[in-house]
């Protein structure tokens, strides 16, 4: 069906127009979904497939995106720090803003041998760090068994043998008892305030338990941060992702717990990560 009705090229144009009200990147979304339907890369799509007939499942994929389902959940994959991660609705979608935490961790302790990831989700933070520290070993903890299964699958797919995943909840008594101490602790806890006006793609699709943390978005920090000193080895560093307006409040929590604090900003110059060291 070259050059006629029903070609991939025409379907992409129509899909992008329909997605304009749903997505900030309608053409990109359309191309990613089409490439997924064709089991091709975007480059292959644009070079080889534009005059082909529309694959049969593209319409269903497009309908899911029109209903605000994130692209990553539709395709089941998300790129983070140069690595591909499997994602489902049991885990948050890794975002490029969180790469600041990975970069800060690697810069702060390039010699780290033990790494802990609190609330590991897909395992993105831990596995990204371990991919650059081949001699290190890491533990990813999460209270969700479904998330731990995704993280374990990602570790296996990426060939990172130094990662172990355990079911644990930092609000439970004695959760730290058998963990030991760590050179690096990573944490991207829930930090969204309960009344936040979130995009439908986040509010209706990503796991609420990994997003919301009380009326101010600070409940997780109040529980977790005071417990971190006991988990840090001498010279150890903890890094916590924060919301863009939370730097002062979380810094106060960390200071009261005995930490000195260094702020890292993301590419948009928004406060993004607090680096904690025991004073």
C-alpha contacts under 8 A as a table, 3 or more apart, distances in Angstrom:
res1	aa1	res2	aa2	distance
1	X	4	X	5.80
1	X	5	X	7.52
1	X	6	X	7.40
1	X	7	X	6.78
1	X	51	X	7.17
1	X	52	X	6.24
1	X	53	X	5.90
2	X	7	X	7.01
2	X	51	X	5.02
2	X	52	X	6.16
2	X	53	X	7.74
3	X	7	X	6.80
3	X	51	X	5.82
4	X	7	X	6.33
5	X	10	X	7.30
6	X	10	X	6.62
6	X	11	X	6.72
6	X	53	X	5.82
6	X	54	X	6.05
7	X	10	X	5.41
7	X	11	X	6.24
7	X	50	X	6.79
7	X	51	X	5.35
7	X	52	X	5.35
7	X	53	X	4.69
7	X	54	X	5.60
8	X	11	X	5.01
8	X	12	X	6.08
8	X	34	X	7.87
8	X	49	X	6.95
8	X	50	X	4.98
8	X	51	X	5.92
8	X	52	X	5.72
8	X	53	X	5.88
8	X	54	X	5.05
9	X	12	X	5.23
9	X	13	X	6.44
9	X	50	X	4.86
9	X	51	X	6.30
10	X	13	X	5.13
10	X	14	X	6.25
11	X	14	X	5.13
11	X	15	X	5.93
11	X	54	X	7.04
12	X	15	X	5.04
12	X	16	X	6.00
12	X	27	X	7.30
12	X	30	X	5.84
12	X	31	X	6.66
12	X	34	X	7.63
13	X	16	X	5.31
13	X	17	X	6.39
13	X	27	X	7.65
14	X	17	X	5.22
14	X	18	X	6.33
15	X	18	X	5.09
15	X	19	X	6.04
15	X	26	X	7.72
15	X	27	X	7.64
15	X	30	X	5.90
15	X	62	X	7.28
16	X	19	X	5.07
16	X	20	X	6.21
16	X	26	X	4.79
16	X	27	X	4.68
16	X	28	X	8.00
16	X	29	X	7.59
16	X	30	X	5.78
17	X	20	X	5.40
17	X	26	X	7.24
17	X	27	X	7.99
18	X	21	X	6.85
18	X	22	X	7.95
18	X	26	X	7.99
18	X	66	X	7.79
19	X	22	X	5.08
19	X	23	X	5.78
19	X	26	X	5.05
19	X	27	X	7.89
19	X	30	X	7.84
19	X	65	X	7.81
19	X	66	X	6.29
20	X	23	X	5.63
20	X	24	X	6.90
20	X	25	X	7.57
20	X	26	X	5.30
22	X	26	X	7.65
22	X	65	X	7.84
22	X	66	X	6.16
22	X	67	X	7.96
22	X	68	X	6.49
23	X	26	X	5.29
23	X	29	X	7.78
25	X	28	X	5.44
25	X	29	X	6.10
26	X	29	X	5.12
26	X	30	X	6.15
27	X	30	X	5.08
27	X	31	X	6.22
28	X	31	X	5.13
28	X	32	X	6.13
29	X	32	X	5.15
29	X	33	X	6.17
29	X	71	X	7.08
30	X	33	X	5.27
30	X	34	X	6.09
30	X	62	X	7.53
31	X	34	X	5.05
31	X	35	X	5.99
31	X	42	X	6.54
31	X	45	X	7.76
32	X	35	X	5.16
32	X	36	X	6.13
32	X	42	X	6.38
33	X	36	X	5.02
33	X	37	X	6.16
33	X	58	X	7.04
33	X	61	X	6.64
33	X	62	X	7.13
33	X	71	X	7.68
33	X	75	X	7.57
34	X	37	X	5.01
34	X	38	X	6.19
34	X	45	X	7.71
34	X	55	X	7.94
34	X	58	X	6.28
35	X	38	X	5.03
35	X	39	X	5.91
35	X	40	X	4.95
35	X	41	X	5.62
35	X	42	X	5.51
35	X	44	X	7.94
35	X	45	X	5.79
36	X	39	X	4.90
36	X	40	X	6.22
36	X	41	X	7.48
36	X	75	X	6.78
37	X	40	X	7.76
37	X	55	X	6.32
37	X	57	X	6.37
37	X	58	X	5.76
37	X	61	X	8.00
38	X	45	X	7.89
38	X	55	X	6.53
40	X	44	X	5.94
40	X	45	X	6.26
41	X	44	X	5.10
41	X	45	X	6.14
42	X	45	X	4.90
42	X	46	X	6.25
43	X	46	X	5.30
43	X	47	X	6.17
44	X	47	X	5.18
44	X	48	X	5.51
44	X	49	X	6.98
45	X	48	X	5.62
45	X	49	X	4.92
45	X	50	X	6.44
46	X	49	X	6.31
46	X	50	X	6.01
47	X	50	X	7.12
48	X	51	X	7.93
49	X	52	X	5.34
54	X	58	X	7.15
55	X	58	X	5.74
56	X	59	X	7.08
57	X	60	X	5.51
57	X	61	X	6.50
58	X	61	X	5.11
58	X	62	X	6.11
59	X	62	X	5.06
59	X	63	X	6.19
60	X	63	X	5.07
60	X	64	X	6.43
61	X	64	X	5.24
61	X	65	X	6.57
61	X	74	X	7.11
62	X	65	X	5.16
62	X	66	X	6.14
63	X	66	X	4.96
63	X	67	X	6.30
64	X	67	X	5.14
64	X	68	X	6.82
64	X	69	X	5.69
64	X	74	X	7.45
65	X	68	X	5.03
65	X	69	X	4.95
65	X	70	X	6.51
65	X	71	X	6.76
65	X	74	X	7.78
66	X	69	X	7.30
68	X	200	X	6.18
68	X	201	X	4.77
69	X	73	X	6.96
69	X	74	X	7.10
69	X	201	X	5.43
69	X	205	X	6.45
70	X	73	X	5.52
70	X	74	X	6.57
70	X	201	X	5.74
70	X	202	X	7.84
70	X	205	X	7.60
71	X	74	X	5.07
71	X	75	X	6.20
72	X	75	X	5.32
72	X	76	X	5.40
72	X	77	X	5.29
72	X	78	X	5.45
72	X	87	X	6.88
72	X	93	X	7.04
73	X	76	X	4.81
73	X	77	X	7.00
73	X	87	X	6.36
73	X	88	X	5.60
73	X	89	X	6.63
76	X	86	X	5.65
76	X	87	X	5.23
76	X	88	X	6.15
77	X	84	X	6.55
77	X	85	X	5.45
77	X	86	X	4.54
77	X	87	X	5.49
78	X	84	X	5.74
78	X	85	X	5.23
78	X	86	X	6.51
78	X	87	X	6.76
78	X	93	X	7.07
78	X	94	X	6.98
79	X	82	X	6.29
79	X	83	X	5.48
79	X	84	X	4.48
79	X	85	X	6.06
79	X	94	X	7.76
80	X	83	X	5.26
80	X	84	X	6.35
80	X	85	X	7.14
80	X	94	X	6.36
80	X	95	X	6.89
80	X	96	X	6.47
80	X	99	X	7.43
80	X	124	X	7.03
80	X	128	X	7.83
81	X	96	X	7.46
81	X	99	X	6.22
81	X	128	X	6.43
83	X	128	X	7.36
83	X	158	X	7.93
85	X	122	X	7.26
85	X	124	X	7.05
85	X	154	X	5.98
86	X	122	X	7.29
86	X	150	X	6.84
86	X	153	X	7.79
86	X	154	X	6.25
87	X	90	X	7.68
87	X	91	X	6.37
87	X	92	X	7.66
87	X	93	X	6.63
87	X	122	X	6.49
87	X	150	X	7.00
88	X	91	X	5.89
88	X	150	X	7.85
89	X	92	X	7.16
89	X	205	X	6.60
89	X	206	X	5.79
89	X	207	X	6.44
90	X	121	X	7.96
90	X	146	X	6.22
90	X	147	X	5.67
90	X	206	X	7.51
90	X	207	X	6.13
91	X	121	X	5.20
91	X	122	X	5.82
91	X	147	X	5.74
91	X	206	X	7.03
91	X	207	X	6.39
91	X	210	X	7.66
92	X	121	X	6.63
92	X	122	X	7.25
92	X	206	X	5.84
92	X	207	X	6.53
92	X	210	X	6.90
93	X	122	X	7.93
93	X	206	X	7.65
94	X	98	X	7.24
94	X	122	X	7.79
94	X	124	X	6.64
95	X	98	X	5.69
95	X	99	X	7.47
96	X	99	X	5.35
96	X	100	X	7.93
97	X	100	X	6.09
97	X	266	X	6.10
97	X	267	X	7.57
97	X	272	X	7.51
98	X	101	X	5.51
98	X	102	X	7.12
98	X	125	X	7.91
98	X	241	X	7.22
98	X	272	X	7.74
99	X	102	X	5.06
99	X	103	X	6.25
99	X	125	X	7.94
100	X	103	X	5.18
100	X	104	X	6.09
100	X	264	X	7.36
100	X	265	X	7.49
100	X	266	X	6.16
100	X	272	X	7.38
100	X	273	X	7.09
101	X	104	X	5.10
101	X	105	X	6.07
101	X	125	X	7.86
101	X	186	X	7.84
101	X	239	X	6.68
101	X	240	X	7.54
101	X	241	X	6.86
101	X	272	X	7.98
101	X	273	X	6.05
102	X	105	X	5.13
102	X	106	X	6.25
102	X	125	X	6.43
102	X	128	X	6.91
102	X	129	X	5.99
103	X	106	X	5.29
103	X	107	X	6.14
104	X	107	X	5.13
104	X	108	X	5.96
104	X	239	X	7.89
104	X	264	X	7.67
104	X	275	X	7.81
105	X	108	X	5.17
105	X	109	X	6.11
105	X	110	X	7.68
105	X	129	X	7.47
105	X	184	X	7.12
105	X	186	X	7.92
105	X	237	X	7.85
105	X	239	X	7.00
106	X	109	X	5.52
106	X	110	X	5.01
106	X	129	X	6.80
106	X	132	X	7.77
107	X	110	X	5.90
108	X	237	X	7.32
109	X	112	X	5.25
109	X	183	X	7.29
109	X	184	X	7.10
109	X	236	X	7.93
109	X	237	X	7.46
110	X	133	X	7.21
111	X	133	X	7.80
112	X	115	X	7.14
112	X	133	X	7.46
112	X	136	X	6.32
112	X	183	X	5.33
112	X	184	X	6.55
113	X	133	X	7.93
113	X	135	X	6.50
113	X	136	X	4.07
113	X	137	X	5.99
113	X	182	X	7.76
113	X	183	X	6.52
114	X	136	X	5.72
114	X	137	X	5.13
114	X	138	X	5.58
114	X	181	X	7.68
114	X	182	X	4.94
114	X	183	X	5.48
114	X	184	X	6.60
115	X	126	X	7.53
115	X	136	X	7.29
115	X	137	X	6.29
115	X	138	X	4.42
115	X	139	X	6.33
115	X	182	X	5.54
115	X	183	X	6.09
115	X	184	X	4.77
115	X	185	X	5.75
115	X	186	X	7.58
116	X	126	X	7.48
116	X	138	X	5.65
116	X	139	X	4.93
116	X	140	X	5.95
116	X	141	X	7.68
116	X	182	X	6.52
116	X	184	X	6.36
116	X	185	X	4.72
116	X	186	X	6.10
117	X	120	X	5.47
117	X	125	X	7.27
117	X	126	X	5.84
117	X	138	X	7.60
117	X	139	X	6.24
117	X	140	X	4.68
117	X	141	X	6.21
117	X	185	X	5.86
117	X	186	X	4.62
117	X	187	X	5.79
118	X	140	X	6.39
118	X	141	X	5.41
118	X	142	X	6.71
118	X	185	X	7.40
118	X	186	X	6.16
118	X	187	X	4.92
118	X	188	X	7.25
118	X	189	X	7.43
119	X	140	X	7.11
119	X	141	X	5.54
119	X	142	X	4.55
119	X	143	X	7.35
119	X	187	X	6.53
119	X	188	X	6.78
119	X	189	X	6.31
120	X	123	X	4.89
120	X	124	X	7.30
120	X	125	X	7.21
120	X	126	X	7.16
120	X	140	X	5.19
120	X	141	X	5.65
120	X	142	X	5.65
120	X	147	X	7.87
120	X	148	X	7.69
120	X	151	X	7.48
120	X	187	X	7.74
120	X	188	X	7.94
121	X	124	X	7.48
121	X	142	X	6.59
121	X	144	X	7.96
121	X	147	X	5.14
121	X	148	X	6.69
121	X	150	X	7.69
121	X	151	X	6.55
122	X	147	X	6.13
122	X	148	X	7.25
122	X	150	X	5.65
122	X	151	X	4.50
122	X	154	X	7.31
123	X	126	X	5.51
123	X	127	X	5.81
123	X	140	X	6.79
123	X	148	X	7.95
123	X	150	X	7.76
123	X	151	X	4.60
123	X	152	X	7.69
123	X	154	X	7.14
123	X	155	X	7.61
124	X	127	X	5.36
124	X	128	X	5.86
124	X	151	X	7.74
125	X	128	X	5.29
125	X	129	X	6.28
125	X	186	X	7.29
126	X	129	X	5.27
126	X	130	X	6.11
126	X	138	X	7.00
126	X	139	X	7.86
126	X	140	X	6.77
126	X	163	X	7.86
126	X	186	X	7.40
127	X	130	X	4.98
127	X	131	X	5.89
127	X	155	X	6.74
127	X	160	X	7.14
127	X	163	X	7.35
128	X	131	X	5.21
128	X	132	X	6.97
129	X	132	X	5.53
129	X	133	X	6.43
130	X	133	X	4.73
130	X	134	X	6.11
130	X	136	X	6.45
130	X	137	X	7.27
130	X	138	X	7.26
130	X	160	X	7.36
130	X	162	X	7.44
130	X	163	X	7.80
131	X	134	X	6.20
131	X	160	X	6.88
133	X	136	X	5.44
134	X	162	X	7.91
136	X	162	X	6.77
137	X	162	X	4.62
137	X	163	X	5.98
138	X	162	X	6.10
138	X	163	X	4.80
138	X	164	X	6.23
139	X	163	X	5.77
139	X	164	X	4.82
139	X	165	X	5.57
139	X	166	X	7.18
140	X	163	X	7.19
140	X	164	X	6.21
140	X	165	X	4.67
140	X	166	X	6.34
141	X	148	X	7.72
141	X	165	X	5.76
141	X	166	X	4.93
141	X	167	X	5.68
141	X	168	X	5.65
141	X	169	X	7.70
142	X	145	X	7.33
142	X	147	X	7.18
142	X	148	X	6.60
142	X	165	X	7.92
142	X	166	X	6.71
142	X	167	X	5.27
142	X	168	X	5.42
142	X	169	X	6.42
143	X	167	X	5.28
143	X	168	X	4.99
143	X	169	X	5.03
144	X	147	X	5.23
144	X	148	X	6.40
144	X	167	X	6.83
145	X	148	X	5.00
145	X	149	X	6.33
145	X	167	X	6.39
146	X	149	X	5.24
146	X	150	X	6.62
147	X	150	X	5.15
147	X	151	X	6.25
148	X	151	X	4.96
148	X	152	X	6.04
148	X	165	X	6.27
148	X	166	X	7.22
148	X	167	X	7.25
149	X	152	X	5.15
149	X	153	X	6.18
150	X	153	X	5.10
150	X	154	X	6.21
151	X	154	X	5.06
151	X	155	X	6.25
151	X	165	X	7.46
152	X	155	X	5.11
152	X	156	X	6.29
152	X	164	X	7.69
152	X	165	X	6.74
153	X	156	X	5.16
153	X	157	X	6.11
154	X	157	X	5.03
154	X	158	X	6.04
155	X	158	X	5.23
155	X	159	X	6.00
155	X	160	X	5.15
155	X	161	X	6.95
155	X	163	X	6.85
156	X	159	X	5.03
156	X	160	X	6.29
156	X	161	X	7.17
157	X	160	X	7.91
160	X	163	X	6.47
168	X	172	X	7.91
168	X	175	X	6.53
169	X	172	X	5.49
169	X	175	X	6.67
170	X	173	X	7.89
170	X	175	X	6.12
170	X	176	X	7.93
170	X	223	X	7.45
170	X	224	X	6.35
171	X	175	X	7.85
171	X	223	X	6.63
171	X	224	X	7.60
172	X	175	X	5.85
174	X	177	X	5.26
175	X	178	X	7.67
176	X	179	X	5.44
176	X	180	X	7.51
176	X	231	X	7.42
177	X	180	X	7.40
179	X	231	X	7.79
180	X	231	X	6.56
181	X	230	X	7.42
181	X	231	X	4.58
181	X	232	X	5.05
181	X	233	X	5.04
182	X	185	X	6.58
182	X	231	X	6.13
182	X	232	X	4.97
182	X	233	X	5.17
182	X	236	X	6.52
183	X	232	X	6.21
183	X	233	X	5.56
183	X	234	X	7.62
183	X	235	X	6.99
183	X	236	X	4.27
183	X	237	X	6.20
184	X	232	X	7.39
184	X	236	X	5.77
184	X	237	X	5.08
184	X	238	X	5.71
184	X	239	X	7.78
185	X	232	X	7.54
185	X	236	X	7.94
185	X	237	X	6.36
185	X	238	X	4.45
185	X	239	X	6.19
186	X	238	X	5.96
186	X	239	X	5.11
186	X	240	X	6.22
187	X	238	X	7.82
187	X	239	X	6.22
187	X	240	X	4.78
187	X	241	X	6.39
188	X	240	X	5.81
188	X	241	X	4.93
188	X	242	X	7.42
189	X	210	X	6.96
189	X	211	X	7.81
189	X	220	X	6.35
189	X	221	X	7.44
189	X	240	X	7.66
189	X	241	X	7.26
190	X	209	X	7.26
190	X	210	X	4.99
190	X	211	X	4.50
190	X	212	X	5.34
190	X	213	X	5.45
190	X	217	X	7.26
190	X	220	X	6.36
191	X	211	X	6.16
191	X	212	X	5.83
191	X	213	X	5.28
191	X	217	X	4.38
191	X	218	X	5.98
191	X	219	X	7.73
191	X	220	X	7.07
191	X	242	X	6.73
191	X	243	X	6.39
192	X	196	X	6.71
192	X	211	X	5.54
192	X	212	X	4.60
192	X	213	X	5.80
192	X	214	X	7.69
192	X	216	X	7.47
192	X	217	X	4.61
192	X	218	X	8.00
192	X	243	X	7.35
193	X	196	X	5.46
193	X	212	X	5.79
193	X	213	X	5.92
193	X	214	X	5.65
193	X	215	X	4.96
193	X	216	X	4.80
193	X	217	X	3.94
193	X	218	X	7.67
194	X	212	X	5.75
194	X	213	X	6.78
194	X	214	X	5.60
194	X	215	X	5.11
194	X	216	X	7.31
194	X	217	X	6.97
195	X	215	X	6.82
198	X	202	X	6.35
198	X	203	X	5.65
199	X	202	X	5.44
199	X	203	X	6.07
200	X	203	X	4.99
200	X	204	X	5.43
200	X	205	X	7.61
201	X	204	X	5.87
201	X	205	X	5.85
201	X	206	X	7.54
202	X	205	X	5.46
202	X	206	X	5.22
203	X	206	X	6.34
203	X	208	X	7.51
206	X	211	X	7.90
207	X	210	X	5.61
207	X	211	X	6.73
208	X	211	X	5.03
208	X	212	X	6.01
209	X	212	X	6.09
212	X	217	X	6.40
213	X	216	X	7.21
213	X	217	X	4.40
213	X	218	X	5.90
213	X	219	X	5.09
213	X	220	X	5.96
214	X	217	X	5.06
214	X	218	X	6.53
214	X	219	X	5.58
215	X	218	X	7.79
216	X	219	X	7.49
217	X	220	X	7.64
218	X	221	X	5.43
218	X	222	X	6.34
218	X	250	X	7.49
219	X	222	X	5.23
219	X	223	X	6.58
220	X	223	X	5.31
220	X	224	X	5.95
221	X	224	X	5.14
221	X	225	X	5.35
221	X	250	X	6.89
221	X	253	X	7.44
222	X	225	X	6.17
222	X	226	X	6.98
222	X	253	X	6.64
223	X	226	X	6.54
223	X	227	X	7.31
224	X	227	X	5.49
224	X	228	X	6.71
225	X	228	X	5.33
225	X	229	X	7.98
225	X	253	X	7.24
225	X	254	X	6.26
225	X	257	X	7.12
226	X	229	X	6.86
226	X	253	X	7.68
226	X	254	X	7.04
226	X	257	X	5.02
227	X	230	X	6.09
227	X	231	X	7.28
228	X	231	X	5.18
228	X	232	X	6.53
228	X	238	X	7.56
229	X	232	X	5.43
229	X	257	X	7.61
229	X	258	X	7.73
229	X	278	X	6.80
232	X	235	X	7.69
232	X	236	X	5.12
232	X	237	X	7.04
232	X	238	X	7.74
233	X	236	X	5.06
235	X	277	X	7.47
235	X	278	X	7.90
236	X	277	X	6.72
236	X	278	X	7.88
237	X	275	X	6.83
237	X	276	X	5.73
237	X	277	X	5.25
237	X	278	X	7.96
238	X	275	X	5.86
238	X	276	X	4.97
238	X	277	X	6.67
239	X	273	X	6.50
239	X	274	X	5.61
239	X	275	X	4.57
239	X	276	X	6.07
240	X	273	X	5.48
240	X	274	X	5.29
240	X	275	X	6.69
240	X	276	X	7.99
241	X	272	X	5.67
241	X	273	X	4.35
241	X	274	X	6.44
242	X	246	X	6.12
242	X	247	X	6.81
242	X	250	X	7.79
242	X	271	X	7.30
242	X	272	X	5.34
242	X	273	X	5.73
242	X	274	X	7.23
243	X	246	X	5.29
243	X	247	X	7.45
243	X	271	X	7.26
243	X	272	X	6.44
244	X	247	X	7.08
244	X	270	X	5.73
244	X	271	X	5.12
244	X	272	X	6.20
245	X	248	X	7.80
245	X	271	X	7.36
246	X	249	X	5.39
246	X	250	X	6.01
246	X	271	X	7.96
247	X	250	X	5.49
247	X	251	X	5.86
247	X	263	X	7.73
247	X	271	X	6.45
247	X	274	X	7.54
248	X	251	X	5.07
248	X	252	X	6.22
249	X	252	X	5.24
249	X	253	X	6.52
250	X	253	X	4.97
250	X	254	X	6.14
251	X	254	X	5.04
251	X	255	X	5.97
251	X	261	X	6.58
251	X	274	X	7.59
252	X	255	X	5.09
252	X	256	X	6.20
253	X	256	X	5.35
253	X	257	X	6.45
254	X	257	X	4.99
254	X	258	X	6.58
254	X	259	X	5.47
254	X	260	X	7.53
254	X	261	X	7.35
254	X	276	X	7.42
255	X	258	X	5.20
255	X	259	X	4.88
255	X	260	X	6.20
255	X	261	X	7.29
256	X	259	X	7.28
258	X	278	X	5.88
258	X	279	X	6.04
259	X	276	X	5.69
259	X	277	X	5.23
259	X	278	X	4.45
259	X	279	X	5.34
260	X	276	X	5.81
260	X	277	X	5.35
260	X	278	X	6.15
260	X	279	X	5.59
261	X	274	X	6.36
261	X	275	X	5.64
261	X	276	X	4.92
261	X	277	X	6.68
262	X	274	X	5.68
262	X	275	X	4.96
262	X	276	X	6.65
263	X	271	X	6.88
263	X	272	X	7.55
263	X	273	X	5.98
263	X	274	X	4.78
263	X	275	X	6.28
264	X	271	X	6.25
264	X	272	X	5.94
264	X	273	X	5.04
264	X	274	X	6.21
264	X	275	X	7.47
265	X	268	X	7.60
265	X	269	X	5.16
265	X	270	X	5.19
265	X	271	X	4.47
265	X	272	X	5.03
265	X	273	X	6.65
266	X	269	X	5.17
266	X	270	X	5.49
266	X	271	X	6.54
266	X	272	X	5.73
267	X	270	X	7.39
